[in-house]
Amino acid sequence: MTATDEASPADDLADFERLFEAHAGDLHRYLGRLVGAMADDLVGDTFVAALKGRGGFDPARASARAWLFGIATNLARNHLRRRKREDAATARLRDAALTESHENRVVDQMDAQLRARQLAVAIAELNAADRDVLLLTSWAGLDANEIAEALGIPAGTVRSRLHRVRKHLRVAAPQIDLGSADVDR
């Protein structure tokens, strides 16, 4: 995508069509893991926001991919903030449903729920900046340089945040296997 004053609206649309074809699938996978069924809407919203904000895009500062993931992350964060109360009500209903299940399934479900809650609480304890780094590396598969471009921070800061996140999760969610994924792929 080029940011020139001489570009016609048709050129902009062609550029955005190419951007969409190149990145919509990756954005949808990332957003799908982050917000579930709302991913379709947020992918569309990402490209609408990108089209509206295309004047602020500087290809010398960040790649189009990183720019789009930055927009998507901000939109997802806003969506999740609005959905927080609904999730609490759903969790209460889910917990009530567990007590009515068959005994053998209850044990398995409670164990899985305990680990999921433990991890969810540990992730919720993270500040927004650390959580964004974790989700961009874990769910979107971005490397440290791409995350740095998406969030407008140095790659070293990304690595430091990821180290801090892993250390926190090992203490706060010890039953969860974090693996040994490397953000510098």
N, C-alpha and C positions, 0 to 999 in steps of 0.2 A: 504494500500500500504506500503510495506516495502522497505527500502533503504539499501540493502545489496550488497556487491560486488560479492557474490556467486550466486546471482539470475540470472537465464537464461533469454534470450530474451522472451522465451515462458511464463515465470513467469510474466515478465513485462506486456506482452500483456494481460494475464489473469487478473492481477491487474487493468489495465486500462479499461478492459471490465467491471469489477465490478464497478469501479468508474463511468464509463459512464452510466451504468444502474441505479446507485443510484442517480446521480446528474444531468444528462443531461436535464431531464424535468424541474427541478427547474431553472437551468441556462437558458433554453430556454424561460421560462415564464418571468424571470427577463430581459433578453436581448431583448425579444420581446417588452416589454413595453418601453425599453430604445431606441432601434434602429429599431423597426418594422421588416420588411421583412428580414433584414440582420441578424436576430437572428440565422437562420440556419447556415450561414457561420461562425458567431462568436462563436457559440457553438463548431463547428468543430475546429476553430482556437484555442479556449481555450484548447481543449484536445491535439492538436498538440503541443502547447506551453508547456503544462504540461508534455507531454511525453519527449520533448526535454530538459525541465528544471527539470526533476525528481530528478536529483542529488542534486539540491538545496532545495528539500523539506525536512523539518524537522518535523516529526510527533509529536515531543515533544513540538514544538513551536506553531503549529496551526493544526486544523483538516483539512482533505482533502477537505471538503466542503468549509471551509473558504479560503483555498489556491486557489481552483478553482474559487470562486467568486472574489477573488483578481485579478487573471489573467483576468477573464472576464471583470471586471470593467476597468482595464487598456486598454484592447483591445477596449472596447466600447468607452472609452474616446478618444482614437486615431481616431477611425472611425468618431465620432461626430465632432471632430476638422476638419477633411477633408471635412465633409458634410456641414459645417456651411454656406459657400457661396451658395450652392444649396438651402438650406432652406430659405435664404433671398429672392432669386428669386421666389421660390414657394409661399412665403407669399405675395409678390407683386401681383402675378397672382391671388391668392385666394382673396385678397382684391378687385381686379378689378372684379372678378366674383360676389362678394357680391352685387355690385351696380346694376347688371343686373337681380337680382332675383325678384320674386314676392314680393310685399310690405309686406305682413304678414310674410313671411319667412325671409325677410331681417331684420326685427326688432328682431326676435328670434336669427337669426344667428349673428347679430351684437352684441347682448348682450353676447352670448356665446363666440364670438371671443374676445370681450373686456376682459372678465374674463380670457380667455385662454392666451391672450397676457399679461395681467397684471401678471398672475402667471408665464408665461414664462420669462418675464423680471425680475421678482423678483427672480426666480431661477437662471437666467443667471447672476444676480448681485452677487450671492454667489461665494465664492472662491471654487476651485476644491475640496478641502478636505471636506468642509461643504456639497457641492452638492453630493459627493460620499456617505456620511453618510445618507443624506436624501433619496437618491435613493435606497441604500441598505436596508434601513428599510422599505420604502414605497412600493417599487416595488418587491424587492427580499424577503421581509418578514424576514430578518435576525434580530436576537435580538442583543443587545449591545455587548455581549460577542463574537458572531460570526462576527460582523462587526469589532470589535477590532482585532480578529484573521486575518480576511481578509485583513485589512489595516495595520496590524502590529503596532497598537497603543493601549494604555490602554483603558479599557471599560469606565472609568470615563471621558476620553477625548471624547469618542463617545457620552456619555450623555450630556456633555457640548456643543458639537457641535450641537447636535440635539436641545437642548434648544435654542441656539443662532439662529439656522435656523428658528425655529417656531416663535420666537420673530420677526425676520426680515420679515417673510412672513405675519405675522399679520399686520405689519405696511405697507409693500409694496403692499400687495394684500388684502385689508380689505374686499372685497366682496366675497372672497373665504372662505368656511367653512373648517377649518383645522381639525376639529374633536378633539378628545382627545386621539388619539392612544398613547400607551405607548411602548417605545422601550425595556423595560425590561421584556416583556412577559414571 
